[in-house]
Amino acid sequence: MNVQNATFSILRHALAVIISAGFLIVVAIATYFICAAIGNDAGGPMVLFLIPLFAVIGGICTPLIIYFPLSILFGWLSRKTRIPFWIAPLIFFALSFLFFVGWGVVAWKRLPSLGEFGLSAVCGLFFTGGFTIYWLVLDIGQRMFRRNEDAN
């Protein structure tokens, strides 16, 4: 990998982290304020500060800790096995759904109810949305880079 390809790869991942983190932060904070408005309960004076703070921390850490390594793994697998581009978000959703179901089983020490399976699916969809945005930004950047190389 030459210097230009390495630099472009780093920039693509940095842009993907910024955009997917923005999505995760905005959706998490909006969900909190919508639930607080519907329930007519903000939860106390510090909650208005702490929940958005944790949403920002989680929104920045999730792409760096989870999306970045998985995108590299899925990219490597797609080059080796020629799997279609859209399979990676489906695999990510399956993994995140199983993670949240397993977390529920461990936390509640029982099998989840149908509603808890639904909650696991919603949480999985939330994180899959962020990963899909990350994955699309990487793909769009790669296509632009190829088009630029073809023009030269």
Phi and psi in degrees as GROMACS dihedral restraints (atoms count N, CA, C in turn):
[ dihedral_restraints ]
;  ai    aj    ak    al  type     phi  dphi    fc
    3     4     5     6     1   -82.3    20    10
    4     5     6     7     1   173.8    20    10
    6     7     8     9     1   -62.7    20    10
    7     8     9    10     1   -39.5    20    10
    9    10    11    12     1   -64.8    20    10
   10    11    12    13     1   -43.3    20    10
   12    13    14    15     1   -65.3    20    10
   13    14    15    16     1   -41.2    20    10
   15    16    17    18     1   -64.6    20    10
   16    17    18    19     1   -43.7    20    10
   18    19    20    21     1   -63.0    20    10
   19    20    21    22     1   -43.7    20    10
   21    22    23    24     1   -64.9    20    10
   22    23    24    25     1   -38.6    20    10
   24    25    26    27     1   -63.4    20    10
   25    26    27    28     1   -42.6    20    10
   27    28    29    30     1   -63.8    20    10
   28    29    30    31     1   -42.7    20    10
   30    31    32    33     1   -65.5    20    10
   31    32    33    34     1   -38.9    20    10
   33    34    35    36     1   -62.0    20    10
   34    35    36    37     1   -44.8    20    10
   36    37    38    39     1   -68.0    20    10
   37    38    39    40     1   -38.0    20    10
   39    40    41    42     1   -63.4    20    10
   40    41    42    43     1   -44.3    20    10
   42    43    44    45     1   -64.0    20    10
   43    44    45    46     1   -40.3    20    10
   45    46    47    48     1   -64.5    20    10
   46    47    48    49     1   -38.8    20    10
   48    49    50    51     1   -63.2    20    10
   49    50    51    52     1   -45.1    20    10
   51    52    53    54     1   -63.8    20    10
   52    53    54    55     1   -45.8    20    10
   54    55    56    57     1   -70.8    20    10
   55    56    57    58     1   -43.8    20    10
   57    58    59    60     1   -70.2    20    10
   58    59    60    61     1   -34.2    20    10
   60    61    62    63     1   -64.0    20    10
   61    62    63    64     1   -40.8    20    10
   63    64    65    66     1   -59.7    20    10
   64    65    66    67     1   -43.2    20    10
   66    67    68    69     1   -60.6    20    10
   67    68    69    70     1   -49.9    20    10
   69    70    71    72     1   -62.1    20    10
   70    71    72    73     1   -41.4    20    10
   72    73    74    75     1   -66.9    20    10
   73    74    75    76     1   -48.6    20    10
   75    76    77    78     1   -63.6    20    10
   76    77    78    79     1   -44.9    20    10
   78    79    80    81     1   -66.2    20    10
   79    80    81    82     1   -41.6    20    10
   81    82    83    84     1   -64.7    20    10
   82    83    84    85     1   -45.1    20    10
   84    85    86    87     1   -68.9    20    10
   85    86    87    88     1   -40.9    20    10
   87    88    89    90     1   -63.3    20    10
   88    89    90    91     1   -40.2    20    10
   90    91    92    93     1   -62.7    20    10
   91    92    93    94     1   -42.3    20    10
   93    94    95    96     1   -60.9    20    10
   94    95    96    97     1   -48.6    20    10
   96    97    98    99     1   -66.9    20    10
   97    98    99   100     1   -34.4    20    10
   99   100   101   102     1   -66.0    20    10
  100   101   102   103     1   -45.3    20    10
  102   103   104   105     1   -65.7    20    10
  103   104   105   106     1   -38.1    20    10
  105   106   107   108     1   -66.0    20    10
  106   107   108   109     1   -37.7    20    10
  108   109   110   111     1   -70.6    20    10
  109   110   111   112     1   -41.7    20    10
  111   112   113   114     1   -65.8    20    10
  112   113   114   115     1   -43.1    20    10
  114   115   116   117     1   -81.9    20    10
  115   116   117   118     1    -7.1    20    10
  117   118   119   120     1    54.5    20    10
  118   119   120   121     1    39.2    20    10
  120   121   122   123     1  -149.4    20    10
  121   122   123   124     1   109.7    20    10
  123   124   125   126     1   -78.5    20    10
  124   125   126   127     1   -18.1    20    10
  126   127   128   129     1    95.6    20    10
  127   128   129   130     1     3.3    20    10
  129   130   131   132     1   120.2    20    10
  130   131   132   133     1   168.7    20    10
  132   133   134   135     1   -68.4    20    10
  133   134   135   136     1   -36.7    20    10
  135   136   137   138     1   -81.5    20    10
  136   137   138   139     1   -20.1    20    10
  138   139   140   141     1   -65.6    20    10
  139   140   141   142     1   -34.7    20    10
  141   142   143   144     1   -61.9    20    10
  142   143   144   145     1   -22.5    20    10
  144   145   146   147     1   -96.5    20    10
  145   146   147   148     1   -42.4    20    10
  147   148   149   150     1   -72.3    20    10
  148   149   150   151     1   -42.0    20    10
  150   151   152   153     1   -65.3    20    10
  151   152   153   154     1   -47.5    20    10
  153   154   155   156     1   -61.8    20    10
  154   155   156   157     1   -35.5    20    10
  156   157   158   159     1   -62.2    20    10
  157   158   159   160     1   -46.7    20    10
  159   160   161   162     1   -68.3    20    10
  160   161   162   163     1   -29.8    20    10
  162   163   164   165     1   -66.2    20    10
  163   164   165   166     1   -39.8    20    10
  165   166   167   168     1   -67.4    20    10
  166   167   168   169     1   -45.5    20    10
  168   169   170   171     1   -62.2    20    10
  169   170   171   172     1   -47.4    20    10
  171   172   173   174     1   -65.6    20    10
  172   173   174   175     1   -37.9    20    10
  174   175   176   177     1   -66.1    20    10
  175   176   177   178     1   -30.7    20    10
  177   178   179   180     1   -83.9    20    10
  178   179   180   181     1   -39.9    20    10
  180   181   182   183     1   -73.2    20    10
  181   182   183   184     1   -34.0    20    10
  183   184   185   186     1   -60.5    20    10
  184   185   186   187     1   -49.6    20    10
  186   187   188   189     1   -63.7    20    10
  187   188   189   190     1   -36.2    20    10
  189   190   191   192     1   -71.9    20    10
  190   191   192   193     1   -40.4    20    10
  192   193   194   195     1   -90.9    20    10
  193   194   195   196     1   -34.3    20    10
  195   196   197   198     1  -107.7    20    10
  196   197   198   199     1   -52.8    20    10
  198   199   200   201     1   -68.2    20    10
  199   200   201   202     1   -41.9    20    10
  201   202   203   204     1   -60.6    20    10
  202   203   204   205     1   -54.1    20    10
  204   205   206   207     1   -66.2    20    10
  205   206   207   208     1   -36.8    20    10
  207   208   209   210     1   -69.0    20    10
  208   209   210   211     1   -34.6    20    10
  210   211   212   213     1   -67.5    20    10
  211   212   213   214     1   -36.2    20    10
  213   214   215   216     1   -66.3    20    10
  214   215   216   217     1   -42.8    20    10
  216   217   218   219     1   -63.1    20    10
  217   218   219   220     1   -47.4    20    10
  219   220   221   222     1   -65.7    20    10
  220   221   222   223     1   -36.3    20    10
  222   223   224   225     1   -63.9    20    10
  223   224   225   226     1   -42.9    20    10
  225   226   227   228     1   -64.4    20    10
  226   227   228   229     1   -43.7    20    10
  228   229   230   231     1   -64.1    20    10
  229   230   231   232     1   -39.0    20    10
  231   232   233   234     1   -68.2    20    10
  232   233   234   235     1   -32.6    20    10
  234   235   236   237     1   -71.7    20    10
  235   236   237   238     1   -37.5    20    10
  237   238   239   240     1   -76.6    20    10
  238   239   240   241     1   -40.0    20    10
  240   241   242   243     1  -107.6    20    10
  241   242   243   244     1    -6.3    20    10
  243   244   245   246     1    58.2    20    10
  244   245   246   247     1    40.7    20    10
  246   247   248   249     1   -75.1    20    10
  247   248   249   250     1   151.2    20    10
  249   250   251   252     1   -63.9    20    10
  250   251   252   253     1   156.7    20    10
  252   253   254   255     1   -59.3    20    10
  253   254   255   256     1   -37.7    20    10
  255   256   257   258     1   -80.5    20    10
  256   257   258   259     1    -3.9    20    10
  258   259   260   261     1   -72.7    20    10
  259   260   261   262     1   -35.5    20    10
  261   262   263   264     1   -57.0    20    10
  262   263   264   265     1   -47.2    20    10
  264   265   266   267     1   -63.8    20    10
  265   266   267   268     1   -32.4    20    10
  267   268   269   270     1   -67.0    20    10
  268   269   270   271     1   -42.7    20    10
  270   271   272   273     1   -63.6    20    10
  271   272   273   274     1   -41.6    20    10
  273   274   275   276     1   -61.8    20    10
  274   275   276   277     1   -41.9    20    10
  276   277   278   279     1   -62.7    20    10
  277   278   279   280     1   -43.7    20    10
  279   280   281   282     1   -60.5    20    10
  280   281   282   283     1   -43.6    20    10
  282   283   284   285     1   -65.5    20    10
  283   284   285   286     1   -42.8    20    10
  285   286   287   288     1   -69.4    20    10
  286   287   288   289     1   -38.0    20    10
  288   289   290   291     1   -62.0    20    10
  289   290   291   292     1   -46.9    20    10
  291   292   293   294     1   -63.7    20    10
  292   293   294   295     1   -35.6    20    10
  294   295   296   297     1   -61.2    20    10
  295   296   297   298     1   -48.4    20    10
  297   298   299   300     1   -70.1    20    10
  298   299   300   301     1   -35.4    20    10
  300   301   302   303     1   -64.9    20    10
  301   302   303   304     1   -45.8    20    10
  303   304   305   306     1   -63.0    20    10
  304   305   306   307     1   -38.6    20    10
  306   307   308   309     1   -62.8    20    10
  307   308   309   310     1   -41.8    20    10
  309   310   311   312     1   -63.6    20    10
  310   311   312   313     1   -40.0    20    10
  312   313   314   315     1   -63.8    20    10
  313   314   315   316     1   -44.0    20    10
  315   316   317   318     1   -69.2    20    10
  316   317   318   319     1   -42.9    20    10
  318   319   320   321     1   -69.7    20    10
  319   320   321   322     1   -41.7    20    10
  321   322   323   324     1   -96.9    20    10
  322   323   324   325     1    -7.2    20    10
  324   325   326   327     1    54.9    20    10
  325   326   327   328     1    38.2    20    10
  327   328   329   330     1  -160.0    20    10
  328   329   330   331     1   169.1    20    10
  330   331   332   333     1   -72.0    20    10
  331   332   333   334     1   139.9    20    10
  333   334   335   336     1   -69.7    20    10
  334   335   336   337     1   150.0    20    10
  336   337   338   339     1   -79.7    20    10
  337   338   339   340     1   176.6    20    10
  339   340   341   342     1   -62.4    20    10
  340   341   342   343     1   -39.3    20    10
  342   343   344   345     1   -64.9    20    10
  343   344   345   346     1   -35.9    20    10
  345   346   347   348     1   -71.4    20    10
  346   347   348   349     1   -31.7    20    10
  348   349   350   351     1   -64.2    20    10
  349   350   351   352     1   -39.5    20    10
  351   352   353   354     1   -64.0    20    10
  352   353   354   355     1   -41.0    20    10
  354   355   356   357     1   -63.6    20    10
  355   356   357   358     1   -39.7    20    10
  357   358   359   360     1   -63.2    20    10
  358   359   360   361     1   -38.2    20    10
  360   361   362   363     1   -67.1    20    10
  361   362   363   364     1   -41.0    20    10
  363   364   365   366     1   -64.8    20    10
  364   365   366   367     1   -43.6    20    10
  366   367   368   369     1   -63.2    20    10
  367   368   369   370     1   -41.3    20    10
  369   370   371   372     1   -62.7    20    10
  370   371   372   373     1   -40.0    20    10
  372   373   374   375     1   -66.0    20    10
  373   374   375   376     1   -37.6    20    10
  375   376   377   378     1   -60.3    20    10
  376   377   378   379     1   -51.0    20    10
  378   379   380   381     1   -72.4    20    10
  379   380   381   382     1   -29.9    20    10
  381   382   383   384     1   -68.5    20    10
  382   383   384   385     1   -34.1    20    10
  384   385   386   387     1   -60.1    20    10
  385   386   387   388     1   -44.5    20    10
  387   388   389   390     1   -64.1    20    10
  388   389   390   391     1   -41.5    20    10
  390   391   392   393     1   -67.5    20    10
  391   392   393   394     1   -39.0    20    10
  393   394   395   396     1   -62.6    20    10
  394   395   396   397     1   -40.9    20    10
  396   397   398   399     1   -62.5    20    10
  397   398   399   400     1   -44.3    20    10
  399   400   401   402     1   -58.3    20    10
  400   401   402   403     1   -48.2    20    10
  402   403   404   405     1   -63.9    20    10
  403   404   405   406     1   -41.1    20    10
  405   406   407   408     1   -67.0    20    10
  406   407   408   409     1   -40.1    20    10
  408   409   410   411     1   -62.4    20    10
  409   410   411   412     1   -40.9    20    10
  411   412   413   414     1   -62.5    20    10
  412   413   414   415     1   -43.2    20    10
  414   415   416   417     1   -67.5    20    10
  415   416   417   418     1   -43.9    20    10
  417   418   419   420     1   -63.2    20    10
  418   419   420   421     1   -41.8    20    10
  420   421   422   423     1   -62.9    20    10
  421   422   423   424     1   -39.8    20    10
  423   424   425   426     1   -65.6    20    10
  424   425   426   427     1   -41.3    20    10
  426   427   428   429     1   -65.3    20    10
  427   428   429   430     1   -39.2    20    10
  429   430   431   432     1   -65.3    20    10
  430   431   432   433     1   -39.0    20    10
  432   433   434   435     1   -66.1    20    10
  433   434   435   436     1   -42.0    20    10
  435   436   437   438     1   -63.2    20    10
  436   437   438   439     1   -42.6    20    10
  438   439   440   441     1   -62.7    20    10
  439   440   441   442     1   -39.3    20    10
  441   442   443   444     1   -66.6    20    10
  442   443   444   445     1   -40.4    20    10
  444   445   446   447     1   -65.3    20    10
  445   446   447   448     1   -39.0    20    10
  447   448   449   450     1   -66.5    20    10
  448   449   450   451     1   -32.1    20    10
  450   451   452   453     1   -72.2    20    10
  451   452   453   454     1   -29.3    20    10
